């Protein structure tokens, strides 16, 4: 009986992940591919709509092209996510890091002691590794600043809590995962806008350049907004449960 009940639960958990991949990887990848291989963006978009309407109802050729384009967009979006982590997420974390005052301390959360000790161990291990580096290294390595170290530890703790939420409260975990996908999509669109702006600098109008710059700023702010919601709410949602393993979300909050 337990196995039968677990099948719908697994399917229900796979559907949100699929749509989060569409939002966080396929859409930014498609945006970059269309921008790179289009000489005239307005004309290319118009011709694409006309071609899709001409092929309706869908033919084998159009479905195959759609699947191939979706797969290419997924892989390009995956690479954009890695690039945006280093060129968007790290600078944003340095300028606007999440501090310990923004989240509830792990020792106060009603979570299993094993998980609680693991979260606290993240902080102690980070402090030990920081003491091994010389002052010159800490001065040059901007990713090793104390504010970024603290931010990375809190983000790591948030990921561990998000995995725990999938067991205790899948509905809450879906919200956290959605905000993570929104954050990924924002920074991926931002880095894609920079790539398009540099590669299409010559031969594009100032309207297109200003639009790409606005998209870059919107992408950075979208990443910043949903990054904060993703990381901090994993702590808040974890505080809604009773300490006992079978507890439901607290009604006191």
Residue pairs with C-beta under 8 A, 6 or more apart in sequence:
9 170
12 170
13 166
13 170
16 174
16 177
16 178
17 177
20 177
20 178
20 180
20 181
21 74
21 181
23 181
23 182
23 185
24 77
24 81
24 180
24 181
24 182
24 184
24 185
24 188
25 73
25 74
25 77
25 78
25 80
25 81
25 184
25 188
26 70
26 73
26 74
26 77
27 73
27 77
27 185
27 189
28 76
28 77
28 80
28 81
28 185
28 188
28 189
28 192
29 72
29 73
29 74
29 75
29 76
29 77
29 78
29 80
29 188
30 69
30 70
30 73
30 77
31 189
31 192
32 76
32 77
32 80
32 192
32 195
32 196
33 69
33 72
33 73
33 76
34 41
34 44
34 45
35 41
35 192
35 196
35 200
36 195
36 196
36 199
38 44
38 45
41 208
52 62
55 61
55 62
77 188
80 188
80 191
80 192
81 184
81 187
81 188
83 191
84 184
84 187
84 188
84 190
84 191
84 223
85 187
87 191
87 194
88 187
88 190
88 191
88 219
88 220
88 223
89 187
89 223
89 227
90 142
90 143
90 148
92 187
92 220
92 223
92 224
92 227
93 148
93 151
93 152
94 142
94 145
94 147
94 148
96 224
97 147
97 148
97 150
97 151
98 150
98 151
98 154
98 155
98 227
98 228
98 231
98 232
99 147
99 150
99 151
99 154
100 150
100 154
102 154
102 228
102 232
103 154
103 157
103 158
103 231
103 232
103 235
104 235
104 236
104 239
106 116
106 119
106 120
106 157
107 116
107 120
108 239
109 116
109 161
109 235
109 238
109 239
110 238
110 239
110 241
110 242
110 243
110 247
111 161
111 164
111 238
111 241
112 164
112 245
115 160
115 161
115 164
118 160
119 157
119 160
119 161
122 153
122 156
122 157
122 160
123 153
126 149
126 150
126 152
126 153
130 138
130 144
130 146
130 149
133 141
133 144
137 144
138 144
138 145
142 148
154 231
155 231
157 235
158 230
158 231
158 232
158 234
158 235
159 234
161 234
161 235
161 237
161 238
162 173
162 176
162 177
162 180
162 234
164 238
165 172
165 173
165 176
165 234
165 237
165 238
166 173
168 241
169 237
169 240
169 241
169 249
172 237
172 240
172 249
175 233
175 237
176 230
176 233
176 234
176 237
179 226
179 227
179 229
179 230
179 233
180 226
180 230
182 222
182 226
182 230
183 222
183 223
183 226
183 227
183 230
184 223
185 222
186 218
186 219
186 220
186 221
186 222
186 223
186 224
186 225
186 226
187 219
187 220
187 222
187 223
188 219
189 215
189 218
189 219
189 222
190 215
190 216
190 217
190 218
190 219
190 220
190 223
191 219
193 212
193 213
193 215
193 216
193 219
194 216
196 212
197 209
197 212
197 213
197 216
200 208
200 212
201 209
239 253
240 249
240 250
240 253
241 247
241 248
241 249
241 250
242 248
242 250
